[in-house]
């Protein structure tokens, strides 16, 4: 669906530009994580402590450890609408992870995906990116986004 929007320049010339209205992203369903202990009270306590995470089907965890030999993440990101969007995956720790993930049949981090959390930080892109630069051990929650091909 397209709409037109107008604006005026310094000479009071009016321009109309088409704007494409995109549908909202669907809210992902939460999947249940199988656990060994089926005691409901203990499960509730573990959820409250944060020791069990419920990830959506399109979310996955990436754990990275910076070393003296390699501390560069290798990500180009953009802070967009209060989120951290991966623009490019370059040479670095994430590329190394992707190679290991491909060999193990796991999900890889790709351009267009979102970083939802860094070491449990979710409230602001600025704080998430500060954690990436300051922390040695990183636990990222990534959302795989559908991209047009």
N, C-alpha and C positions, 0 to 999 in steps of 0.2 A: 504494500500500500504506500502511495506517495502523497505527500502534501507539499504545498509551496509556502515558503516563508519569505518575507520581504525585509529589506534593510535599505538605509539611505547612506550615501557617502557624503563627503564634505561639500560637494556641489549640489546636494539635494537630489541626486539621481537615485531613483528607486530601482532596486534589483530584486528579482525573484529567483530563488534557488530551490530545486526539489529536495525534499528531505524524505528519506526512507524510514518508515516506522517499523522497527523490528519487534517480533514477539518477545515477551519476557522469557528469561531462561526458566525452565521448569525446576521446581524445588525437588531435589533428589530424595528418593525414598531411603530410609535408613534400613540397613540390613542387620540382621542379628548375627552376632559373632558366636560361634559355638564355643562353649566353655565346658571344662571337665566337671565342675561342681554345679549341680543343679539346685542347691539350696537357695531359695528365693531371698531369704534374709541376707545371706552372705553375698549374693550377687548384687543386691541393692547397696550394701555397704561398700563393695568394691567399685561400683559405678559412682557413688558419692565421693569416694577417695580419688577417683580418676584413674584407677589402675586398669579399668577396662574401657576401651574407646569404642564407640559405635561410629563406624565410617559409612558414608554413603557408597553405593556401588561404584561411582566414578571417582572415588577418593582413594589415595594410597599414601603410605608412609615411606619417606626416604631418610635414612640415617647416614650422616656424613661426619667424619672426623678429620679436622685439619691437622696437618703435620708440618714440621719445619721444611720438608721437601716440597709439599704442596698445600698451600693455604688459599689458593685462588678458586673461587666457586665456579667461575666460567659461565655466569648468567648475565644477560642483559635484561633488565626488568623495567617495567613502567608502573607507576602508581596511578591507577585509574579508578575513579569512583570509589575510593576507599578500599581498593583491593590491590594486590600485587600480581601483575600479569607478566608472565615470562615471554619476552620478545624474541630472544635468541639464546641457544645453548652453544657455548664456545668451549674451547679447550680448558679443562680444569676438573675440579672434583665431581661436578655433576656429569660431565662427559665420561669420566672414569666410572661413575656409578652406572650410567647408561650401558656401558660396555659389559659390565658385570651382570646387570639386569637382563640384557639381551641373551647372554649365555645361559642364564638361569631360568629364562622364560618368564621374567617379571616385567611389570610395566616400566616404561622409560619416561623420563621427563622430557617434554617437548615444548616447542614454542606454541603459545596460545593457551597453555595451561595456567592455572592460578595457584599461588602459594596461599593457603588458607591459614597456616599456623607455623610459627617458628619457635621451638622449645616451649610450646604452650601459649605463646603470645598470639592473640588474635585481634586485639582491639584497635590497632592502627598500623598501617603499612610502614610508617616511620619507625615504630618500635620493633617491628619484625625485622626490618633491614638493619637496624642497629644491632640486634642480636646476631644477625648473620656476620657482621663485621667484627663483633666483640667476642663471641663465644667460640670455643674450640670444637666442642661436640654439638652437632646440630641435628634436630629432629624436625623434619619438615612434613607437613601434611599438604599434599598436592591434590588439586581437583583437575581431572582430565576433562578438557572442554572439547566439544565437538567443533571441528573446523570444516569449512567448506573446501572441497577439493576441485 
